[in-house]
Amino acid sequence: MADYEHGSMDVTTHEKDYGRFVQFSGWVCFVVFLVLVFLAIFNG
Protein backbone atom coordinates (compact mmCIF):
# COMPACT_ATOMS: atom_id res chain seq x y z
CA MET A 1 0.00 0.00 0.00
CA ALA A 2 2.88 2.38 0.58
CA ASP A 3 3.78 2.39 -3.15
CA TYR A 4 0.52 4.04 -4.18
CA GLU A 5 0.53 7.76 -4.95
CA HIS A 6 -2.75 9.64 -4.97
CA GLY A 7 -3.74 10.67 -8.51
CA SER A 8 -1.38 8.28 -10.31
CA MET A 9 -4.02 5.84 -11.56
CA ASP A 10 -5.04 5.94 -15.23
CA VAL A 11 -8.77 6.71 -15.30
CA THR A 12 -9.33 7.35 -19.02
CA THR A 13 -11.31 4.12 -19.47
CA HIS A 14 -13.41 4.90 -16.42
CA GLU A 15 -14.18 8.42 -17.70
CA LYS A 16 -15.17 7.06 -21.12
CA ASP A 17 -17.46 4.43 -19.59
CA TYR A 18 -19.03 7.02 -17.29
CA GLY A 19 -19.69 9.27 -20.29
CA ARG A 20 -21.42 6.40 -22.06
CA PHE A 21 -23.48 5.68 -18.94
CA VAL A 22 -24.62 9.30 -18.71
CA GLN A 23 -25.49 9.34 -22.42
CA PHE A 24 -27.41 6.06 -22.09
CA SER A 25 -29.29 7.41 -19.06
CA GLY A 26 -30.27 10.48 -21.05
CA TRP A 27 -31.64 8.34 -23.87
CA VAL A 28 -33.60 6.19 -21.41
CA CYS A 29 -35.18 9.29 -19.85
CA PHE A 30 -36.08 10.57 -23.32
CA VAL A 31 -37.71 7.26 -24.31
CA VAL A 32 -39.65 7.09 -21.04
CA PHE A 33 -40.86 10.64 -21.62
CA LEU A 34 -42.03 9.73 -25.14
CA VAL A 35 -43.86 6.66 -23.83
CA LEU A 36 -45.61 8.75 -21.18
CA VAL A 37 -46.67 11.34 -23.76
CA PHE A 38 -47.91 8.58 -26.06
CA LEU A 39 -49.94 7.06 -23.23
CA ALA A 40 -51.37 10.44 -22.23
CA ILE A 41 -52.50 11.16 -25.79
CA PHE A 42 -53.89 7.79 -26.83
CA ASN A 43 -55.13 6.38 -23.54
CA GLY A 44 -57.49 9.27 -22.86
C-alpha positions as CSV (number, residue, x, y, z in Angstrom):
1,M,0.0,0.0,0.0
2,A,2.9,2.4,0.6
3,D,3.8,2.4,-3.1
4,Y,0.5,4.0,-4.2
5,E,0.5,7.8,-4.9
6,H,-2.7,9.6,-5.0
7,G,-3.7,10.7,-8.5
8,S,-1.4,8.3,-10.3
9,M,-4.0,5.8,-11.6
10,D,-5.0,5.9,-15.2
11,V,-8.8,6.7,-15.3
12,T,-9.3,7.3,-19.0
13,T,-11.3,4.1,-19.5
14,H,-13.4,4.9,-16.4
15,E,-14.2,8.4,-17.7
16,K,-15.2,7.1,-21.1
17,D,-17.5,4.4,-19.6
18,Y,-19.0,7.0,-17.3
19,G,-19.7,9.3,-20.3
20,R,-21.4,6.4,-22.1
21,F,-23.5,5.7,-18.9
22,V,-24.6,9.3,-18.7
23,Q,-25.5,9.3,-22.4
24,F,-27.4,6.1,-22.1
25,S,-29.3,7.4,-19.1
26,G,-30.3,10.5,-21.1
27,W,-31.6,8.3,-23.9
28,V,-33.6,6.2,-21.4
29,C,-35.2,9.3,-19.9
30,F,-36.1,10.6,-23.3
31,V,-37.7,7.3,-24.3
32,V,-39.6,7.1,-21.0
33,F,-40.9,10.6,-21.6
34,L,-42.0,9.7,-25.1
35,V,-43.9,6.7,-23.8
36,L,-45.6,8.8,-21.2
37,V,-46.7,11.3,-23.8
38,F,-47.9,8.6,-26.1
39,L,-49.9,7.1,-23.2
40,A,-51.4,10.4,-22.2
41,I,-52.5,11.2,-25.8
42,F,-53.9,7.8,-26.8
43,N,-55.1,6.4,-23.5
44,G,-57.5,9.3,-22.9
